[in-house]
Structure formats: structure tokens, C-alpha cells
Amino acid sequence: MSRLLSRILSLDDFEIHARRKLPGPLYAYVSGAVEEGVSARANRAAYARWGFRPRVLVDVSQRDTRVRLLGQDYAAPVGIAPMGLSAMTAYRGDVVQARAAAQARLPCIMSGSSVIRLEEVMAAAPQTWFQAYLPGDPAKITALIDRVEAAGVQTLVLTVDTPVAANRENNVRAGFSTPLRPSLRLGWQGVSHPAWLFGTFLRTLARHGMPHFENNYATRGAPVMSRNVLRDFSDRGHLNWSHVAEIRRRWRGPMVIKGILHAEDALRARAAGIDGIIVSNHGGRQLDGALPPLDALPAIAEAVGHDIDVMLDSGIRRGTDVLKALALGARAVFVGRPINYAGAVAGEAGVAHALRLITDEVSRDLALLGVTSLAQLTPEVLAPLAPA
């Protein structure tokens, strides 16, 4: 495995190997976006619209990448974004992500759409943040928040950009559904990908039984594979800021809202006593054509000032992406799909390697830019690039 990882030189390299290893439906679930994929492509294109103004002959022999988020110190301004079904693409995927992040002293957000109980992940990595998708029923919201608190979670993340299910046509075309429905097509995908079949799925079945959606509610949800059982997608269309206010009254620790793209919503979050926001369009997986988070970031950062920790996800692939986001107002960023691929390729060692790659890039790119600390990353280090 170390020989394979030695050939992986960037986050993008993981996808090549993960695509070979994962069954088609699972790869489609991780890689795919919504409808035409406009937002997913725009997320990456946004970074290409900015260039750097490096300074030279600066002593950059000592560089500091540390950042303080929500009262905690981290080694670098990079973390792991929440990703559902991570334990279906890598054996105990949520655990290996959380442990690798803890070892690297980086933040990690566990997804509410996970198939390992949050209590197990918290036992393995107690500083892990937990991302909740709020149920539609207020009583179920209360029960879920009580469970999260009892599990020892310190930082709660509410994802708010999913009022209805997105139109992910790519999942349908690839034969992906939740739960997965047994079929000859799905069976062939398993046997034709033996490394995944024996190393992830059958290994999970033998040691832990059939995975279930464990953390959408206070109680266990549907199995991840079933011919007849339907996953409960509670209607969230009526959820509003009053629900956030009620949770804020109950939750005593740091609280983050993920899915902000409008400065007015960022101001409402600050007024509601929220400690941090994640500027995000869900990796281009919800509303196609939604603004790239990098484009939305400057107005949001200016609106809320330093009263709230502004973070960002969607499209981060390089250390230069991290620096551009920080220069435009983010305190930290979160990486999604490449971390999932890293776990699928090489488990915890793969995730650790991915985190080293991007944090090393951040430190190296600081030096090449001629700055020594994150505080020096201001809009002045950037210049818009003229369109080709």
C-alpha cells in the first residue's frame, strides 16, 4: 500500500484509483453532482479566476499554518467535510476519517447520513464535529440533539441547504438509491470489484452486520440495502430560523450553520448566536446553478466581520485553493470527495496521506507567495485573472 501511496502526488490522483476499486453506483454517488453539473464545474472554475501577487526575497524559513476555530487550535486551516455513506466506500470510513484528522490535528465533520453510530466515532476521535440534517418533526429534532449531546459531541453543524431532495439524475442512471436495492446489475458490480466486495462490504457484514442509516434521527434508520424498506426522508420544507433559535437555546457548545451563500443569511446566523458558518453549495449536489462558494465568500465575510468564524467547502483540491479562500475571508476550508476517495483506496493511511499532501501544499505555497502566516493572507495577495 505504501508503494501505491508513493505514486499519489495530489488529491486528484486518488480519484483515478478509487474509480477502479468502487462499484459503479457508489462511485457515481460520490463523484456526481446534480442535474447538469453546472455548480460542480463552477466551483472549480472559481479558483482559476484568481491569480497571486507573490513577494520575493522574504525570509520564509519559518511559516505558521496554525488556526484557531471555535475556540480550538488546529495545525492547518484544512478539515474533512461531512460525507454520507463513507463507511460504504471504505471499511469503517467515518472512523478512519475522524482518526486521521485527529492524528493530524485537523477538524473533521461526521455526516448525519452515516452508517456508523456517532457514539462509536466519538469514542475513536472525541473532537469530531457532528453534522445534523434536521428532521421535519420538532420532537424528533429535540431527540436527535439530546442524543448528539449525550454522545459527547462538542461542535454541532446544521446543514440547511436541503429543504427538499435534490434531482440527482446521475444516481438513477448509475443504479444508485438509498437503500440500495438488490439486483443482478448491483450483484455484478460487487463481484466485478472484488477488492471493495471483500475488503469493505463483506468485511463489514461479517464484523458488524448490515449497515443502517444510524444518525439521521435519535433512533436507527433504514438498512443500507433492502428490496422493500424505504429510507425516511422527512419533509424539511417548513424548517426556518425559529427552529435554529430553539436549537441554539438548547445547545451549549459551538454551533455552525453549513450551506450559506447569501450575506443576509450570514447576518441572520450571527444574530441567532451561531458561532460559525460554512459557505457552501453542497459540492454542487443541491441547486444546480447555485453560486460558487468562493464567489459568495467576500460579501459574506465583509458582512459578518470577525464576530463569527467563516469557513468554506466545495471544490477545494489544492493548497493554492486554500490560500485563495483564506485571502478572500475564510478562516478554514473543508475537503470532501478527495478524502472519500483516499479512504476507499487505502483506508486510514490513505486519508492521512491526503491530509499531508494538502497541508504540505499550504505550507509550501505560503513560502512561494512570500508570506509566513495565515494572517498575512488578505485580498491584496490576489488579482483577478482576465478571461481567456
Secondary structure in CASP SS format (residue, H / E / C, confidence):
PFRMAT SS
TARGET T0000
AUTHOR 0000-0000-0000
METHOD secondary structure of the structure
MODEL  1
M C 1.00
S H 1.00
R H 1.00
L H 1.00
L H 1.00
S H 1.00
R C 1.00
I C 1.00
L C 1.00
S C 1.00
L H 1.00
D H 1.00
D H 1.00
F H 1.00
E H 1.00
I H 1.00
H H 1.00
A H 1.00
R H 1.00
R H 1.00
K H 1.00
L C 1.00
P C 1.00
G H 1.00
P H 1.00
L H 1.00
Y H 1.00
A H 1.00
Y H 1.00
V H 1.00
S H 1.00
G C 1.00
A C 1.00
V C 1.00
E C 1.00
E C 1.00
G C 1.00
V H 1.00
S H 1.00
A H 1.00
R H 1.00
A H 1.00
N H 1.00
R H 1.00
A H 1.00
A H 1.00
Y H 1.00
A H 1.00
R C 1.00
W E 1.00
G E 1.00
F E 1.00
R C 1.00
P C 1.00
R C 1.00
V C 1.00
L C 1.00
V C 1.00
D C 1.00
V C 1.00
S C 1.00
Q C 1.00
R C 1.00
D E 1.00
T C 1.00
R C 1.00
V E 1.00
R E 1.00
L E 1.00
L C 1.00
G C 1.00
Q E 1.00
D E 1.00
Y E 1.00
A C 1.00
A C 1.00
P C 1.00
V E 1.00
G E 1.00
I E 1.00
A C 1.00
P C 1.00
M C 1.00
G C 1.00
L C 1.00
S H 1.00
A H 1.00
M H 1.00
T H 1.00
A C 1.00
Y C 1.00
R C 1.00
G H 1.00
D H 1.00
V H 1.00
V H 1.00
Q H 1.00
A H 1.00
R H 1.00
A H 1.00
A H 1.00
A H 1.00
Q H 1.00
A H 1.00
R C 1.00
L C 1.00
P C 1.00
C E 1.00
I E 1.00
M E 1.00
S C 1.00
G C 1.00
S C 1.00
S C 1.00
V C 1.00
I C 1.00
R C 1.00
L H 1.00
E H 1.00
E H 1.00
V H 1.00
M H 1.00
A H 1.00
A H 1.00
A C 1.00
P C 1.00
Q C 1.00
T C 1.00
W E 1.00
F E 1.00
Q E 1.00
A E 1.00
Y C 1.00
L C 1.00
P C 1.00
G C 1.00
D C 1.00
P H 1.00
A H 1.00
K H 1.00
I H 1.00
T H 1.00
A H 1.00
L H 1.00
I H 1.00
D H 1.00
R H 1.00
V H 1.00
E H 1.00
A H 1.00
A C 1.00
G C 1.00
V C 1.00
Q C 1.00
T C 1.00
L E 1.00
V E 1.00
L E 1.00
T E 1.00
V C 1.00
D C 1.00
T C 1.00
P C 1.00
V C 1.00
A C 1.00
A C 1.00
N C 1.00
R C 1.00
E H 1.00
N H 1.00
N H 1.00
V H 1.00
R H 1.00
A H 1.00
G C 1.00
F C 1.00
S C 1.00
T C 1.00
P C 1.00
L E 1.00
R C 1.00
P C 1.00
S C 1.00
L H 1.00
R H 1.00
L H 1.00
G H 1.00
W H 1.00
Q H 1.00
G H 1.00
V H 1.00
S C 1.00
H C 1.00
P H 1.00
A H 1.00
W H 1.00
L H 1.00
F H 1.00
G H 1.00
T H 1.00
F H 1.00
L H 1.00
R H 1.00
T H 1.00
L H 1.00
A H 1.00
R H 1.00
H H 1.00
G C 1.00
M C 1.00
P C 1.00
H E 1.00
F C 1.00
E C 1.00
N C 1.00
N C 1.00
Y C 1.00
A C 1.00
T C 1.00
R C 1.00
G C 1.00
A C 1.00
P E 1.00
V C 1.00
M E 1.00
S C 1.00
R C 1.00
N C 1.00
V C 1.00
L C 1.00
R C 1.00
D C 1.00
F C 1.00
S C 1.00
D C 1.00
R C 1.00
G C 1.00
H C 1.00
L C 1.00
N C 1.00
W H 1.00
S H 1.00
H H 1.00
V H 1.00
A H 1.00
E H 1.00
I H 1.00
R H 1.00
R H 1.00
R H 1.00
W C 1.00
R C 1.00
G C 1.00
P C 1.00
M E 1.00
V E 1.00
I E 1.00
K E 1.00
G E 1.00
I E 1.00
L C 1.00
H C 1.00
A H 1.00
E H 1.00
D H 1.00
A H 1.00
L H 1.00
R H 1.00
A H 1.00
R H 1.00
A H 1.00
A C 1.00
G C 1.00
I C 1.00
D C 1.00
G E 1.00
I E 1.00
I E 1.00
V E 1.00
S C 1.00
N C 1.00
H H 1.00
G H 1.00
G H 1.00
R C 1.00
Q C 1.00
L C 1.00
D C 1.00
G C 1.00
A C 1.00
L C 1.00
P C 1.00
P H 1.00
L H 1.00
D H 1.00
A H 1.00
L H 1.00
P H 1.00
A H 1.00
I H 1.00
A H 1.00
E H 1.00
A H 1.00
V H 1.00
G C 1.00
H C 1.00
D C 1.00
I C 1.00
D E 1.00
V E 1.00
M E 1.00
L E 1.00
D E 1.00
S C 1.00
G C 1.00
I C 1.00
R C 1.00
R C 1.00
G H 1.00
T H 1.00
D H 1.00
V H 1.00
L H 1.00
K H 1.00
A H 1.00
L H 1.00
A H 1.00
L C 1.00
G C 1.00
A C 1.00
R C 1.00
A E 1.00
V E 1.00
F E 1.00
V E 1.00
G C 1.00
R H 1.00
P H 1.00
I H 1.00
N H 1.00
Y H 1.00
A H 1.00
G H 1.00
A H 1.00
V H 1.00
A H 1.00
G H 1.00
E H 1.00
A H 1.00
G H 1.00
V H 1.00
A H 1.00
H H 1.00
A H 1.00
L H 1.00
R H 1.00
L H 1.00
I H 1.00
T H 1.00
D H 1.00
E H 1.00
V H 1.00
S H 1.00
R H 1.00
D H 1.00
L H 1.00
A H 1.00
L H 1.00
L H 1.00
G C 1.00
V C 1.00
T C 1.00
S E 1.00
L H 1.00
A H 1.00
Q H 1.00
L C 1.00
T C 1.00
P H 1.00
E H 1.00
V H 1.00
L E 1.00
A E 1.00
P E 1.00
L C 1.00
A C 1.00
P C 1.00
A C 1.00
END
